[in-house]
Amino acid sequence: MTKSVFNIKRISLFMLRDLTILKSTITTSLYVVCGLFFISFLIRLRGDLVLSSYDFASVFGKFYIILGILFTFSVFKEAQNQKTNHLYFSLPVSSLERIAAAWLSTVILFTIILTVLGAIIGQLAILIGSMFSETSFHMVSIFSEEYWGAVTFYAIIQPLFLYGALRFKKNRIGKTLLSVLLLIFGLMIYNFMFYGILNHSYDVFSGEDLAAEAFDLTSKDFSGAGKFAFMGILTPLLLAATYFKLVEKEV
């Protein structure tokens, strides 16, 4: 009965268990990223003496995505280890609850924690800058189009790495990155062929203004379709594939 029920309390306890097991790794990683945030924000202040929302998002986005991917691979480390996977799968938690806990930890909780840390470190950098340079004290601006762009991008690609973390046993990060590159290459070929079919009357390499302008607009023409394909189709499919892979390992 337990494994057929989706229980929020059990998911919360399972998330707490995962975070407790990874406590040392998470703490060290956060210390490192705080230091990198601080140095990067101070460097950004050297220019116009202001930490703009673009500056914050630019620094935040780089470390956010990299650290998020590494964190994603950590949550299924226990399931992939032959010495610990029997304990992992013997816990009274359903596969659906395990997937929900992993996604909530690596996307929602991770985003909130890193955003708060980034805001605190950014404000500290501004304070230090105002004390030892000509920087005037101001409040750090967190939310911007660039910030939400980074968060959205991570939320879209994260299921790829969540699946890779469970799919591959050895060299998981490398194999997943290779799969992502192949997927991107395939989408580029698809977009190029689709664009060619819809615009077959133009020679896009001719150098003519009309053709060149049409070719430049290709990415914009298909950006909406690409986002829909990822968010509406590929992301749910990858989460479903991760679920069934977990069920397979559990059995």
Rosetta blueprint (number, residue, H / E / L):
1 M L
2 T H
3 K H
4 S H
5 V L
6 F L
7 N L
8 I H
9 K H
10 R H
11 I H
12 S H
13 L H
14 F H
15 M H
16 L H
17 R H
18 D H
19 L H
20 T H
21 I H
22 L L
23 K H
24 S H
25 T H
26 I H
27 T H
28 T H
29 S H
30 L H
31 Y H
32 V H
33 V H
34 C H
35 G H
36 L H
37 F H
38 F H
39 I H
40 S H
41 F H
42 L H
43 I H
44 R H
45 L H
46 R H
47 G H
48 D H
49 L L
50 V L
51 L L
52 S L
53 S H
54 Y H
55 D H
56 F H
57 A H
58 S H
59 V H
60 F H
61 G H
62 K H
63 F H
64 Y H
65 I H
66 I H
67 L H
68 G H
69 I H
70 L H
71 F H
72 T H
73 F H
74 S H
75 V H
76 F L
77 K H
78 E H
79 A H
80 Q H
81 N L
82 Q L
83 K L
84 T L
85 N H
86 H H
87 L H
88 Y H
89 F H
90 S H
91 L L
92 P L
93 V L
94 S L
95 S H
96 L H
97 E H
98 R H
99 I H
100 A H
101 A H
102 A H
103 W H
104 L H
105 S H
106 T H
107 V H
108 I H
109 L H
110 F H
111 T H
112 I H
113 I H
114 L H
115 T H
116 V H
117 L H
118 G H
119 A H
120 I H
121 I H
122 G H
123 Q H
124 L H
125 A H
126 I H
127 L H
128 I H
129 G H
130 S H
131 M H
132 F H
133 S L
134 E L
135 T L
136 S L
137 F L
138 H L
139 M L
140 V L
141 S L
142 I L
143 F L
144 S L
145 E H
146 E H
147 Y H
148 W H
149 G H
150 A H
151 V H
152 T H
153 F H
154 Y H
155 A H
156 I H
157 I H
158 Q H
159 P H
160 L H
161 F H
162 L H
163 Y H
164 G H
165 A H
166 L H
167 R H
168 F L
169 K L
170 K L
171 N L
172 R H
173 I H
174 G H
175 K H
176 T H
177 L H
178 L H
179 S H
180 V H
181 L H
182 L H
183 L H
184 I H
185 F H
186 G H
187 L H
188 M H
189 I H
190 Y H
191 N H
192 F H
193 M H
194 F H
195 Y H
196 G H
197 I H
198 L H
199 N L
200 H L
201 S L
202 Y L
203 D L
204 V L
205 F L
206 S L
207 G L
208 E L
209 D H
210 L H
211 A H
212 A H
213 E H
214 A H
215 F H
216 D H
217 L L
218 T H
219 S H
220 K H
221 D H
222 F H
223 S H
224 G H
225 A H
226 G H
227 K H
228 F H
229 A H
230 F H
231 M H
232 G H
233 I H
234 L H
235 T H
236 P H
237 L H
238 L H
239 L H
240 A H
241 A H
242 T H
243 Y H
244 F H
245 K H
246 L H
247 V H
248 E H
249 K H
250 E H
251 V L
